[in-house]
Amino acid sequence: MVNWRLVFTKQAQKDAKKIAHSGIKPQAERLPEILKENPYKNPPPYEKLLGDLTGAFSRRINIQHRLVYQILDDIKTVKVIRMWTHYE
């Protein structure tokens, strides 16, 4: 089985620092591991996003925060866009 490669945008890297200082680190660390295995895996459920983020997907870290990512099938890569709230 081929693992997917993860890449993080600058914004996702900033978000990861916020997560490190919050109480949601265990949940936030679990999702990238799932994405490395198979970004289409259910559960946990994912949503296809619309609007500015058409083509991206989102999974809940908790009730407020989401991990937003794009799947680049041709190069077996998952690009993590955000890892914090999208309500700010």
C-alpha positions in Angstrom: 0.0 0.0 0.0 1.3 3.4 -1.0 1.3 6.1 1.6 0.2 9.6 0.5 2.6 12.5 1.0 1.5 15.4 3.2 2.5 19.0 2.5 1.4 22.0 4.7 0.8 25.5 3.5 2.4 28.4 5.5 -1.0 29.0 7.0 -1.4 25.4 8.1 2.1 25.5 9.7 1.0 28.6 11.7 -2.2 26.8 12.7 -0.2 23.8 13.9 1.6 26.1 16.3 -1.8 27.3 17.7 -2.9 23.7 18.1 0.3 22.8 20.0 -0.8 25.3 22.6 -4.4 24.2 22.8 -6.2 21.2 24.2 -7.0 19.7 20.8 -3.6 18.4 19.8 -4.4 14.6 20.1 -7.4 15.0 17.8 -5.5 17.2 15.4 -2.6 14.8 15.2 -4.9 11.8 14.4 -6.3 13.3 11.2 -3.0 13.8 9.2 -2.2 10.1 10.0 -5.5 9.1 8.4 -4.9 11.3 5.4 -1.5 9.7 4.9 -3.1 6.3 4.8 -6.0 7.2 2.5 -7.5 10.7 2.2 -10.8 9.3 1.0 -11.2 7.0 4.1 -14.5 7.2 6.1 -14.8 7.6 9.1 -14.2 10.2 10.2 -16.5 11.8 7.7 -15.3 14.5 5.3 -17.2 17.2 3.4 -16.5 18.6 -0.1 -16.2 22.4 0.2 -17.8 25.0 -2.1 -17.1 28.7 -2.8 -13.5 29.9 -2.5 -12.5 26.4 -1.5 -14.2 24.4 -4.3 -12.2 21.2 -4.8 -11.0 21.1 -1.2 -12.2 18.8 1.6 -12.7 19.4 5.3 -12.8 17.1 8.4 -13.7 18.2 11.9 -11.0 18.4 14.6 -13.7 19.4 17.1 -16.9 21.4 17.0 -15.1 24.6 16.2 -12.0 23.6 14.3 -11.5 21.9 10.9 -8.7 20.5 8.9 -9.0 21.7 5.3 -7.1 20.0 2.5 -6.8 19.3 -1.2 -6.1 15.9 -2.7 -3.7 15.8 -5.6 -4.3 12.3 -7.0 -1.8 12.5 -9.8 1.1 12.9 -7.4 -0.3 11.1 -4.4 -0.1 14.2 -2.3 -2.5 15.8 0.3 -2.0 19.5 0.7 -3.2 20.7 4.1 -4.5 24.3 3.8 -5.9 25.1 7.3 -5.9 23.4 10.7 -7.8 26.0 12.7 -11.2 27.6 12.8 -12.7 28.9 9.6 -14.9 31.3 11.5 -12.3 33.9 12.3 
